[in-house]
Amino acid sequence: MSIDLDIRYDADGNDNDNKNDEWVRFTNAGSAPLELNDWIVLHDPNGDNVINESYVGN
């Protein structure tokens, strides 16, 4: 299993004006599909983003 991870943790300008410019990208760098079911991406203390029924293809 090999996963490349890119994170943009701080959007340009005011975060309230640019809400969609913070992101996390998982890239499958391996040769087989990866099951991401039940992975948790922690965003902040107020909540989590749980990945349901998603796959990173090859």
Sequence and secondary structure as in RCSB ss.txt:
>XXXX:A:sequence
MSIDLDIRYDADGNDNDNKNDEWVRFTNAGSAPLELNDWIVLHDPNGDNVINESYVGN
>XXXX:A:secstr
  EEEEEE S SS TTT TTS EEEEEE SSS EE TT EEEEETTEEEE  S EE  
